[in-house]
Amino acid sequence: MPLDELATIVDATVPVARTARGLELDVAGRTFVDLRITGIATLEIDADVDGDLMLTWSMNTGLVLPPMRYQTLPRGPVRLHLDLLQTARWSPSSVPVLALEGSGRLAITALRVRMAPEDPAELSDALDRAAFWAPESIGHTTINVLTPALWSTTRQIALEDVLASTGALSLCVLLAAGWVLRRRLLLGPALAVVALLCTGAAGAYFLLRFVPVARLAFEPDREARIARNYYFTPRVGALAALARAKLPESDRVAVIGARNDWFGPQTLCFNLAPRRCAFRTEAGAELAGISGVGRMRLEEADAIVLYRSTQPLPEGFVQVAALAPDAFVARRR
Amino acid sequence: MTFALTIVAVCAAGLGVLRLLRLTTGSWPADVALAWFVGSGWLGLAAFVLRFLAGVPFATPTLVLLALAPGLASFAFRAWRRRRGTQEHAGAGGAAARWLPRPTWVYAPIATYVALVVVVVLLHGANTPTQTDDGVRVRAFTPMLAAEDAWPPESRGLLVLAGPVPTFVPAVAWTLTGTIDHFHVNYVVLADLVALLVLAIGLGVAGGSPERGWAMAFGVLSIPFFVYHCTSTYQDAVLAIFVGAALIFALEHARTGDRRDALRALVLLLAAALVKREGEIVAASAGVVVAARLLWERRRADVLAVAVVAAAAALFLAAKVAAVGLDAAFPLVSLLASRAGGAFTAGAPSTQPPGTPGLLWAFGYALLRSGNTGMIYWLLPAAVLLRPRAALRARFAWPLAFVAVLFLEAAASAVWLLPQFTLNQTTVHRSLLVVSVPAALWLAAFLVDGAYGRLPPPAAGGAD
């Protein structure tokens, strides 16, 4: 798609500049980019990334629903393949939404689209295939429920239904074969074989979806694991690692987070142990420890970790390390 | 790798307890795995009781004492028995063990699958910092409180929520070295999984049926949600692992008739009671089945053993009351009382919007079609219905009763006690783990014995 044409369909929450490199936008915090074009199956984006950014893509459902499709963007030139058919509630009339979070500059240098099939039957097949082969998406809710294993998303046929039907049929065939060959109902062996095949298929399918998103590199350095493995909130991990590196273990730390952020401040405090830590997400509120265990007054803090908060840095503190303008570590002067 | 200290301390304590109670199996891999579970239970129970009933701080001297005391006591007891000329129990070892299952062409893919899943879980689990959350990060936070031995009043409720085993075991090396490595919480969960697999395979090998052991390992690793949970620092999988380990010994007891297997199951259930708030309810219901089976034969020694385990459980409950007070110690009781009194919570059937799928549909979906439990709840009823006489013979019947009690408990929780979490498909899957793992183990044992013709002959003629 020519960049000039792309500029006409982009609707972002921040200004988008048309430069010699392409379409450029500065991201600070959360930015949404709508592409006002319908019926797209896949997007291929060539981009140049300067900063720490995570991209989540979804369709305009008003709410980004699981399974979340996201990727932490590497710095520098990158080619992104976004399969929109794998997102929740894809429909021919929905438009793609790219959500960028972090701090930095993104330049889109080229964009290619593949349209979804127009034939309803082909479209159903494409949607079913995309959802079936999509990797598991690790998010906040994965701890409660995995993405359903659907043989057919469009017809809502569960994989288990298919395996159970196939298993029942296989059992009949095996029993019949046993009767024909040995004049015996070999129920025990037949049942074991069918169970093995059914559980094996379900387990293998789960592995197929889980392995692509699993972190399988051997990483002995625990600081690196904290820094890199907060999959869907990478800035939390990076900031925690930064604060751990900069603050002595004897420091008392106050974490100041964004309003209603129930995850970031707690997680930062957790990772800062054994440092005494308490957090707040409302200006002027009392600092409390994880699960309300322990209290701290701001005057008692030796250091502050600020994450996505609009609250100003309290007086008497100075930045010592920064991940971004809204994610930094400060210590008392 | 300071976690090695945790492994050594927990296993040393566990082996000491096993030798003291004369519950070693004679198979060293199984004994090490069993020692990990029993040692975890011992350290959790003793540290909790000492801290909150006796006011003894959880510090290095206490920990060293707790790790060594069972071994020393066992040594002294054995010396005393030798002087008295009492013969020691030799254990089940000694026979040439067959590690490789047959036929190889069937089991090679199974072993490959097991190895692959274990590697994936170990790497992803060890790489993933604590990041899951249900609002409070208690699962990985209470070990930090234990390491500091700081228990302000507002923290006591968390201790009840997490349970003594998840609280004190990850803090072992932290207390001994003075260094907090957050990933020890992950390592403990991973060690629990490895111990369960080693126990299943080790006992299968020792019992002359490696096929059964490998099938059990395959069965539990075919539960997608269980596999995923083992890579997190939540404790639902851990509770399922402890209960699963107890079920393995229930199956062993049913196979061999050795009463010490039932005692091992009972001890493991005591340890399971120390995992999560729900642990004591789950362990108590399964424990009733095991105790009833033990007491069936009316042996004095068994009555005494059950009484000792019950006394240990009572000690735990007393320490809990001392820690948080009577009301807070048993939050489920007040929940049950309010539910029995007709109180409905938001999202319960009475407040459902029209057109919302019903509770039973939602529960059935969680069991059969959600993709979280694999094929367990399809295959288990199918196996029982197709081979009812084999399933209901004593050898499999009482372990099946063990599973059935857990299922009924989970169903009551999902459909009656906390229906809102079944309707919205959230915690229902977590609460089912504690059933799914024992169910998978039972099913694997039943199917393998059936396939190899190792089911005991029926009392009267006829086929299943």
Interface residues (C-beta under 8 A of the other chain):
Chain A: E136 H140 T141 T142 I143 N144 V145 L146 T147 P148 A149 L150 A158 L159 E160 D161 L163 A164 G167 L185 L187 G188 P189 L191 A192 V193 A195 L196 C198 T199 G200 A202 G203 A204 F206 L207 F210 V211 A214 R215 L216 A217 F218 E219 R222 R225 I226 N229 Y230 Y231 T233 V236 G237 W262 F263 Q266 T267 F270 N271 A273 P274 I290 S291 G292 V293 G294
Chain B: V106 P109 I110 Y113 L116 V117 V119 V120 L123 H124 A126 N127 T128 P129 T130 Q131 T132 D133 D134 G135 V136 R137 V138 A140 F141 M144 L145 A147 E148 P152 E154 S155 L158 I180 D181 H182 F183 F218 G219 L221 S222 P224 F225 V227 Y228 H229 T231 S232 Y234 L368 R369 S370 G371 N372 G374 M375 I376 W378 L379 A382 A383 L386 R387 Q425 T426 T427 H429 R430 L443 L447 V448 G450 A451 Y452 G453 L455 A463 D464
